[in-house]
Amino acid sequence: MGYSGKNFPGSNPTFDKDYEVYGNVPVKGIDYDNFILTSDGLSADVREQALGQLREYEAAQKSHFLGYQANQSGKYDGLSEYLDMHVNNIGDPFVSGNFTTNSKFAERAVLDYFASLWHAKWPCEAHFSDGEKSKDWQDSYWGYALSMGSSEGNIYGMWSARDYLEGKKLTVDDSGTGRAPRLQSVKPRANAANVNSYTPIAFYSQDTHYSIIKNTRILAVTNFHEEALAKKYKCPLSYPSDYPDGYSEHYIENGWPTEVPSDLDGNVYLPALEKLVDFFAKEGYPPLIVFNYGTTFKGTYDDVAKGVAAIIDILKKYGLDERTVEYEDGKTDLRNGFWIHIDSALGAAYAPYLKKLDEFKDLPVFDFSIDGVHSLTMSGHKWIGAPWPCGIFLTKLKYQLYPVDDPAYIGSPDTTFAGSRNGFSALILWDFISKNSVEDLIARIEKGLTLTDYAITKLEEVQAFRAKAYGEPADGLWIEHSKYALTVRLRKANDDITFKYSLSGEELYVKDKVKPLKYSHIYLMDHVTKELLDEFAEDLKAEDAFAPQDAVSAVVGRGRGFR
Ligand SMILES: *Cc1c(COP(=O)(O)O)cnc(C)c1O
């Protein structure tokens, strides 16, 4: 019996007025009618028109892409045959499993490469036989290739942190010689002397990526601000002496900063972080601290080594650097009373190469060369330029907790966040590394930084031009740049320019300003050229290039959400 498509309620299963119904501004060059799906499929003509418009639209937007830290210079068409295959790395990367169209061998090569680049102990010795294991095999790394970007790496890091600090049982068994056979969500024995000892408290700076805030919600982890209000604690910081220069009081609520203050360059302000951690450690809480390495908006790098050293010193006073967790069955293990996760979505991809150059020796260290670091994550679609979101999460075997079971169904432990995992992404990362030597990557990051200097020069020219032509202030463009960042910030451009260059925006309270200032930024990723920056600068010379700050923008969104 033929199917007539009559089961669909209207004539078509797709709304035929996208922008009217969903409230979007029509996309230039896209004739939405061509995209309406019908129950009979589309004719070859209509499909061709739709795909033609799609191609032109994406190509045009790609050619002017300046606003986000996504590199558009990827060349992966050598792998296109894998679009016609299902490659799935379901389960643990170190156990191949029964799903044989996987690319776990390539994934493991990629993981080893990054583990070595980030100074972790490699190879991963989880599944070595006893005779092959090194004495300190538990220090070796474990990790996996993400299906999402660093948002997933951040979830996994914070999830591990929560369970570790709540005292859940580790994967490594008590004797330290083998691995526990399966899921053990054994709870620690309550500590009568300290009711807070298994309540992790999150600390992250105000420049932290919104996924971290979302994750505290997903994982039901409380942060210092919430806990302070709930317990009516009095803040150890006084304003303005304990805050960084230029800090706006707007970010203080009920006497407490809502997030850990950062300086105007976007670096976490360590003196404030230390006081906050000290306050909560004294109350017995184990801290979960997220540092940033390549912040989303300002592109800057927290001084992780200095921060971790200071924090460990503080925690030693309260016995939280290392502590014994005791279980109901009387068994114990010794572990840290803190967790440090590094959100290095952007920076982990290129900083290790940059640091090989003498001029960049003072770029902060961020990786497993720092003993107190528990986990880190990197996105594959940012500096590397994968065609879709992907990334890497890395930790150490001794910090690993069995999240769930070891299902016979897939023949591989279900140690990852996702079930099915994108095996194509592992191939993309493998392809990239296999085509680029360290020298190539050093050259690439140097080019990005040179271009950043060029962008600043061009923007300064625009600023001087506008001062002369329109009588704007000499610093009218608000050009700002944090040291070694691949991004330059400026006053928010008008909607046409924002669309043309895919600019992102942020509203920041600065110093004594009562209203937040609206900024745009540009990211100098590998596909950006001098010509593109010249064109951008030309567009910024138009009198109306900058919308009035109080203009209602077509671009929606406010703050970082999930508060
Ligand atoms: C981009 C980014 C992330 C992850 O975002 P995805 O969209 O998942 O890639 C996390 N942290 C920082 C600092 C980022 O810039």
The ligand as a MOL file (V3000), in Angstrom:
LIG
                    3D

  0  0  0     0  0            999 V3000
M  V30 BEGIN CTAB
M  V30 COUNTS 15 15 0 0 0
M  V30 BEGIN ATOM
M  V30 1 C 34.7240 27.0830 23.9490 0
M  V30 2 C 35.0080 26.9010 25.3590 0
M  V30 3 C 34.5320 25.7950 26.0580 0
M  V30 4 C 33.7080 24.6950 25.4530 0
M  V30 5 O 32.7350 25.0540 24.6220 0
M  V30 6 P 32.2470 24.0510 23.4970 0
M  V30 7 O 31.2040 24.8730 22.8450 0
M  V30 8 O 31.7440 22.8520 24.1810 0
M  V30 9 O 33.4380 23.7610 22.6680 0
M  V30 10 C 34.8570 25.6590 27.3730 0
M  V30 11 N 35.6300 26.5550 27.9780 0
M  V30 12 C 36.1440 27.6200 27.3420 0
M  V30 13 C 37.0450 28.5390 28.0790 0
M  V30 14 C 35.8340 27.8420 26.0130 0
M  V30 15 O 36.3130 28.9200 25.3970 0
M  V30 END ATOM
M  V30 BEGIN BOND
M  V30 1 1 1 2
M  V30 2 1 2 3
M  V30 3 2 2 14
M  V30 4 1 3 4
M  V30 5 2 3 10
M  V30 6 1 4 5
M  V30 7 1 5 6
M  V30 8 2 6 7
M  V30 9 1 6 8
M  V30 10 1 6 9
M  V30 11 1 10 11
M  V30 12 2 11 12
M  V30 13 1 12 13
M  V30 14 1 12 14
M  V30 15 1 14 15
M  V30 END BOND
M  V30 END CTAB
M  END
